[in-house]
Structures are given as C-alpha cells and as structure tokens.
Amino acid sequence: MSNFSILDGSIVGIYLIGCMVAGIMARRYVSRVDQFLVAGREMNLYLGIASLAATEFGIATCMYSAELGFKYGFSGATPGVMMCLSMLFVGYTGFCIKPLRDAGVITVPEFFQTQFGSKVRWMSGLVIVLGGLLNMGVFLRVGGEFLIAVCGFNPDHLEIMMTVLLLGVAAYTILGGMVSILITDYLQFIVMSIGLIAVTILVFCNVGWNNMVSAIETRHGPGGFNPFIHDELGWQYVVFYGTLATSGVITWQTIVQRVLAAKDSKTGQAIYRGTSFFFVCRYLIPGLWGIAALAALDSELVSQLLVDPTNARLAMPTFLRDFLPVGMMGIVIAAMLAADMSSDSAYMLSWGSVIYNDILAPFHKNKWSQKRGLLWNRMIVASIGVFLLLYGLWYPLKDNIMDYLAITGSIYLSSMSVLLIAGCYWRRSNNWGAAAAICVGAIMPVSYLVADVLTQFETVNQFATRDIGLYLWGILTYIAAAAAMVIGSLLKISLGFENESEASDV
C-alpha cells in the first residue's frame, strides 16, 4: 500500500505549476533560432553544470541505475565510474570538444561539413536522430511505470499520465527552447538534489550499510563488488561501457549541446570537470536504492525479481512505495518528475536541432528568416513529442533498460565518435571513410536489435544475442566503425581521389 497522500499530491502539484510557469515565461527571451537552440551561446559555468546534471538524470536514469544495483550490486555502478573518468579527461584536455566549440557550430554533424562534405553531414544527422529517438522512446513508459509503482496508481492510467507529462514539457520547450530548458533545469536540479539526498539518508538510517553489503554478498558474492568476476558481466562489460562513456562524452548531442551553448570552450571544459563527479552519483545513488531493495524486500520476492529481467527494474519503486513516509513521498515524486522533465525537454530540443540544422539544411540553406526558422523548430519539437508518445506506448522492454539504451545509443555514437576524432586529429580522413563508418556503425547495433526481437522464435539463430552477447557485440561495433573509417579513407587516397572536392555551400 502506497503512502502517497493529499499532502504529497499538493507538493507535486505546486512544483509542476511553478515549473511550467517559469518555463513558459521564458518565451519572451527567444526571438532568434540560435537563442532557441543554444540560448545565444551565453550560458555560464554554474548554470551549465546544473543544466547538464539535470538533463542527464531522468526517471529512466534512476530506474536503470537502481536496476543495475539490484541485479549486480556495486558492480552495477561501473558505467558511472567510466563516465566520470571520461568527463574529467575531456574536461582537462579539451579532447574534441575544444575544436568543436571553437568552430561555432550548433550540432555535431555541422562540424563535419568542412572535413567530409554536406552528404556526410546529412547522413550523420540521420543516424543521430534515428539512434536518439529510439533511445529516448522508452523514457515515458519507464517514467509511468515508476509513478504507478511508487504511488499505487491504477496501471490503466499509465498512458494518460504519460500524455499529460509530455504535453506539459512540450509546451515550454516549444515556446522557449534552450532558454526555457536552462531556467527550468536550474529549478529541477535543486528539487532533484533535495530528493536524492533525503532518500539516501533515510536508506542509510533505516536499512543500514551493513545490511546492504550483506545482501550483496549473499545474492551476488564477490562479483557484486568486482565487475570483472561477475558471472553476467566480465571484462566485456567494463570495456564496452568505458568505450560508450568516452564516445558519449564527446558526441552525445544533449551533453555536447551544453558545450556549444557555453560562452567559450574554456567554460565548456569547466562544465565537464564540474559535472564529472555527478555522473558517479547518477549511478551510485539510485544504485544504493536498488541495493536497499535487495536487502529490505521479502526474500522470495527478491528471488522472483532477480530471475525476471522485465520486472527487476520495479524492485526499487516497489521498495520506495512502502518505505517513504507521507510528505517525503511528495518530495521524491516531485524530484523524479523534475528529473524526467529536464531530460525530456533537453532531448526533444537536441534531436530537433539536428533535424533542423542538418537534415533540413539542403532545404533552408541557412536563408530562412528567423521567424520561419523558429516556426519550423517548434513544429519539429512537437512532432518528436508525438512520436515519443506513440513509440512509448507500444514498444515492449524485455531486458534491462541500460542495455537497451546502450545499444540504441551506439547506432550513432560508434560512428560519430570516430568521425569527430578523425575530423579533429587525422588529416587524411575523408568522406569515403566517414560514410563507411556511419553505415557500419549503424548496421551492427540495428542488426543486434533485430536479432534480439527475433529470438522469441525458436527457429531463429541466436548467434549474436546468445553466443556473442551485447557487450562484446558493442565492442566490435566501435572497432568496426573505426576500421571502416581507416580503410575507406585510405582506399580513396590509394585510388587517387584525394583531391575530390568534399565541401558544399549548404
């Protein structure tokens, strides 16, 4: 029985109304396309840190981080450690993001225009939108599952809740763009931080550190503390998520967009350094909640959840439903809604910016008026909202959320990271290699997704999903994309086409 009360509902309602009003009022500051997409490149350090932290922590993030803690113990926090190290490395060295910000571009594909030409820019935009929308498509359903499990709402109302939440987020994103996102992200970061810290303190006080460690030892053994010796993880897990983290830090549009909106590259690097530790907390804090569920829930229920990949993600919200007292429940729900709203709005704008700036570039050729450009950007964001609503309603999540997000994200991260590194540091790279890397980098993750869906049929060969596995398949994807870039680029040079013009006036 949930402890969600009228008091909790009032707390959530007041927060939602305040956030919506703040976001919609920001419309007055948007009159140009660059203000809508990158806030006029005037974002300072502290606003950038708060915005990036809020954007990269949604209900989906909380759910999959808690699921990793529940299923793998402290080993589940490995992706967070990898992200932190990658953010620090890039933040201190400026690897890729400095030349990206100095180029004055709005999106990653735009950066490829000079080195690889307009066709590669267009192809890059296409795979980014494909991977990004498939990645984000599960956010609404996962958020709805969390709210229903914690609050005890009727599951039949999931679609209605998802729709209402999306409409609210879409309203201020469509009207105010990045300016609205930065303002609401700051508010959401404060509320989110309060909720995360408060629940973690309660967990330590009521469940106890020793009980949590004991539960990991009982359920997972030494593998719960060391991913290299965990039966389901191993070195492939660490290497794959390390590669994913590095590529995501330099090319994931919602992260990079904060660098592109910063006043200069120096500020962008400082944002990375300032946010780095948050990425450990992003996995570790919800992971501790998942471990608390492992320790506190009924032993028989825990056993059932551990063997069912579909329901394992519900362990943490099931635990919170009975654990949180009245009043605190409202604060936590407000914090989770804050996290989800900041993620949804930023992701919608990020993928919309790529559609407008890169995929539609051959049509507007940077000649549309500011008014027309704003109208098209707003229509694109609205269309993304419709897609997310429809996709989120029917796509079934069979396995753990993190693995799904990792493989869909790799559709473009595998090739875009290769293109960006080559474009910044390898002068011999060219459009043949870039096109080959994009195709290979997209085909391999998509083929894995298709194979995963087809595994329900006994007659289908399960070589990719069972014999190789997601983590090794993911590693091979990045290696193959890099190899395609090298082979394609050298092939063009060896055939004497190195002087072929790649630039375009688009």
N, C-alpha and C positions, 0 to 999 in steps of 0.2 A: 504494500500500500504506500503510495507516494505521500510525502509531507507537503506537497505543493498546495498553498493556501491562498486566500484572498490577498493577504499581505504580500505574498510573493508575486502574485499577478499584478498588484499595484506597482511594485518596484520595477517589474519588467515593462509595464505599460508606460510609466513615466520616462524610463530610459529611451524606449523606442520613439516616443513622441519628440523628445528633446533632440535626439539624433537626427530624425527626419527633418525637423525644422531647421537645424543648423546646416544640414546638407543642402536643402532646397534654397535657403537664403544665399548660399554661395554663388548662385547663378549670376548675380549682379556683377561678379568679377570676371566673367567669361564673355569675351567678345571676339576672340581670335581662335583659330584652330590650334596654335601652339599653346595657348592658355588652357584649352580643353584637354589636350593630350599630355602635355608636360608642365603645366602650371607656369608657363612663361619662363621656365628654367631659373626660377628664383628660390628654390627650396633650400633652406639652411640645414645645418648639421643635425640639430636636435629634432626638428620636425621630420627629417629624413629617417632618422633612427626609429622614431615612434611609428612612422607610417610603414616602413619596411617590416618592423616587428609585428605590427597589427595585421598587415596584409598576409604574411606567411604563417599566420596561426588562425585557422578556422575550426569549425566543429569537426570537419573531416580530419584535420591535422590531429586534433585531440583524440578522436576515435581511433585512428590508426596507430598513434603513439602509445595509447593505452593498450591497444590490442597487442602490439609488439611486446610491451612489458608483461602482459598477462601470459602470452604464449612462449616468450623467450627469456624472461627475467631482465637483468641488466644488459644482457647481450643485445636486447632489442633497441637500446639507445645508440648503437653503433652508427647509424646514419646521421644522428645529431652531432656526434664527435667528428665525423668526416666533414660535415657542413661547416662546423666551427673552424676546423683547421684550414679548409679551403677559403673561407671568408677572410681569415687572418692573412693567409698567404697572398691573396689577391689584393686585400686592403693595404698591405705594406709594400708590395712590389708594383701595384698598378697593372699587373698582368692582364692584358687585353682590354680592361675597362678604361684605362687611361687613353689609349688611342681611340677607343670607341667614343668616349665623351668629348675628346678634343676635336673629333670630326664634326661635331654639332648635329648629329643625326637624331631622328625621333625613334627609330626602331633599329633592331639588329640587321634585318635584310637591307635597309637603306645603306648601311656601311659597305655592303658587298658590291654596290653599284660600280664604284671606280675600279676595283680589282677584277671583278668577274663579269660585269655587264648586267644589263637590265633583265635578261631572261633568267639568270641565276637569282637575281633579286626577287623576281616574281615567283620562281619555284620555291625559294626559301620562305617567302610569305605563306605560300600554300601549305607546306608541311608544318610550319609553326602553328597555323590556325587549326589544321587537322589534329595535330597532337595536343594542342592546348585545349580545344573544345572537348575532345574525348576524355582528356584528363579531368577537366572541370565538370564534366557531365554528371558525375556521381555525387557532387557536393550537396545538392539539395536533398536527395534521398537520404544520404547519411545524416545530414542535419535533422531531417524529420524523424529518423529512427531514434536519434539521441533524445530529442524533445519528448517523443512519445514514451520512451522507456523511463526517463527520469521523472516526468510529470504525471505519468499514468494516464495520458490521454487515450482516446479511442483510436486504434490503428487506422480505422476507416477515414479519419480526418487528416491523415498524413499529406495527401495531395493538396487539400485546402490550405494547410499550414505552409507548405512549400510555396504555393502560389502567392499567398499574402506576403510572405517574407520577400520573395523575389520582386513583387510589384513595388514594395517599399524601397528596396535597394535600387532597383532600376530607375525609380522616379528621380532620386537625387543624382544618380550617376549620369543619366541622360541630360539633365538640366545643367549640372555644374562640372561634369568631367573630373579631371585630376584635382581641381581646386576643391570641389566638394569632398573628394576622397581624402585629401590631406587633412581637411578640417575634421571630418568625421573619424578618420583614423586616429587622430590625436585623442579625441574623446573615448573612442573604443579601446585604445591602448591603456588608458587609465583604468577604465572599468574592468577590462580583461585582466590586468595585472592584479587588481584587488581580489578578484575572484580566484585566480590561480593560487596566489599566496595564501589566502584564507583557507581554501580547501586542503592545501598541502599541510598547513599547520594542524588542522583538525585530524588529518590522516595520521600524522606522527603522534599526536596526543592520544588518539583513541585506538588505532590499530597497533602502532608501535613498530619501531625499526627492527627489533629482534624477531618479531613475528613475521615480518615481511621477508627478511633474509632466510628465516627457517622455511617459509613456504617455497621460496625459490630452490633451496637445497633439496627439499622433499620432492617437488614436482619436476625440476629440471636438472638437478645435480650440478656438477662443475660447469656444464655448458651454459647454465643460466648466468654465469659470471664471465665466461670467456667464449666469444662467438666462434673462435677457430675450432673449438672442440665440441660445439653443439651439433647434435645429430642432424638437424634440419638446416643448419647454416654453413659453417666452414669458411675456408679462405675465399671461396667464390662470392659469398655474401659480403665480406668486407671489401674485396676488390671492386665488386660491382657498384656498391653504394659509395665507395670512395671516388670512382670514376664519375658516377652520376652526380655526386656533390660538386666536383670540380667543374664539370660541364654546365651544371645548373647555375652556379655562381656567376659564370661569365656570359651565359646566353639565355637563361630563363627570363622571358620578357617582363614579368611582374617584378623581378628583382632588379634587372638591368634598368628598368624604367625609372627607378629612383636615382640611379647614377645619371641618366640622361636628363632628369629634371633638376639635378643639383646645380648650384651656381657655377661650379667648375669641377675639374677632375680631382683636384685635391680634396674638395668637400665630399665627392663621391667615394673616394678611398676611405676617408674618415668615417663615413656612414657604414661601410663594410666592417671596419675594425670595431666600431661601436656596437654593431649588431651581432657580431660573431658569437659572443657567449650566449646570447638569446637562443641561438639555434641548438645549443646543448639543452637549454631549459625547455625548448619547444618539444623535444622528445622525452627528456628525463622527467619533467613534472607530470605530464599525463601518464608516462610510463610507470611512475610511482603509484598513481591511482589504479592502474591496471594490476600492479603487484599487490596493492592493498586488497583489491577484489579477489585475487588469488588466495590471500591469507584469510579474508573475512567471510567470504561466501560459503555456503554449505558445501561440504567436501564432494558430495555426489553431484551437485550442480556444476562444480568446477570441473570434474572429470568429464561431464557431458559437453561442456563448452569447449574444452581443450581438444576434443576429437571432432568437433563440428566447426569447420572454417567459416561457415556462413554466420553462425551465432556467436563466435568467440568475441567479435567486436562489441557485442552487447553486454559483456561482463562488467565493464566499468560503469556504464549508465545504470545497470541493474543494481550495482553496489551503491552508487550515489543516491538512488531513489529512496532507500531506507536509511542511509547514513546521514544525509544532510538534514539539519533541523529547520523548522519554519523560520523564515527571514533569510537565512543563509541560502536556502534553496532559490529564492528570488534573485539574490546577488549572483549566484552561479549561473542561473539561466540567462540573466542579463549579460554576464561576462561572455558566455558562449554565443549568444546572439550577436554581441559586439564583434567577437572574433569572426563569426560567419559573415556578417555584413561587410566587414572590411575586406575579407577575401573575395567575396562575390563581386563587389563593386570594382576592385582593382583588376581582377581577372577579366571581367567583361570589358573594361576600358582597354586593357593591354591587347587582347585579341582583336578588339575593334580597331585599335590604332594600326595594327599590322594590315588588316583588311583595307582600310582607307589609304594608308600611306604607301603600301607596297603592292597589294593585289590589284587595287584600282588605279595605281599610278599610270598605266598606259592610257587610262580614260581621262583623268583630270589633268595630268602632266603639270601639276602644281600651278595651274592657271585659273582654277575656280576661285570665286570671290570668297571672302571669309564667311559670309552669311550662308552661302551654299555649302561650303565645307563643313560648317557646324551642323547644318541640317542633315547632311549625309552621315556624319559621325554619330549623331543622335539616333538616326534610323538604324544604323549598323548595331549599336549597343542594344536597341530594342529588339532587333532580330535575333541577336545572340541570346537574349533573355528568353525568347520564345523557344529557341532550340533547346536550351538548357532545361526548360520546363518539360518539354516533350520527351527528351532523351532521358532525363532523370526519372521519369515515371515508368519507363518500361525496361531499362537495362538492368538485368539481374547481377548482383555482385556475388559470385560464388566463392572466391578466395579472399585472402586478407587485402584490405584497402591499399596498403602501402605498395604491395607488389603490382597491383593494377595501375596505380599512379606512376610507378617507376617505369613500367613497360610502355605505357602510352606517352609518357614524357620523353622517353628515348626515341620515339618516332622522329622528333626533331632535334633533341639535344645531341644525339650521336653525330649527326652531320653538321649542325650549326656550330658546335664547339670546334670541330675540325676546320670548318671554313673560316671561323674567326681567328683561330690560332695561325692558320696558314696565311690569311689575309694580312695579319699584323706582322708576322715574323718570317715568312718564306716567300721570297720574291719570285720564285719560279712557279708558284702555284698559279693556276689559270682556270678558265671556265669549264674546260673538259673535266678536270679533276673535281671541281666543285659540283658539277652536275652528276657525276658518277657517285660522289659521296652522298649527295642528297637522296638519290634513288636507292642505293644500298642501305643507307641509314634508316630509310622509311620502310623498305620492303621487309627487312628482317623482324622488327617488332610487330608489324601488322601480321606477318605470317605466323608469328607466335600466338597472337590474339586469336586468329582464325583457328589455329590448331587447338588452342585451349577450349574454344567453343565446340569444336568437333569431337572432343574427347568423350562427350556424352554418348557417342555412337561406338559400340564395341568393335566394329569392323575397321575403324579408322586407326592408322598407325600413330602411336603416341611417342614417336622418337624425340620430338622437340620438347614436349612438356614433361615427359617422364624420364627419358634416358639422358637428356642433356640438362634440362631444368632451366628455370627462369634466370638464375644468377649467371650461370656460365653462358647461356644464350645472350644475355645482355652484354657481357664482356666481349663476346665475339662480334656483337653488333658494332661496338665502338672501334674495335680493331679493324673490322671490315670496312667501315666508313673511312678510317684513316688510310688504309691501304688503297681504297678506291681513289682518294684524293691524290696520292703519290703516283699511282700507276697512270691515272687519267692525265695528270699534268705532264708527266714525263713522256707519255705517248704523244701528246700534241707537239711537244718540243722536238722529239725524235723524228716526227713526220714533217717537220719544217713549217708548222702553222703557228709558231710562237709570236709572229708579228701580226697575226689576225686581230682586228680591232674588236675589243670587248665592251667598250664604253658605249653609252647611249645618252641621248638628251632627255630621256624620260625623267 
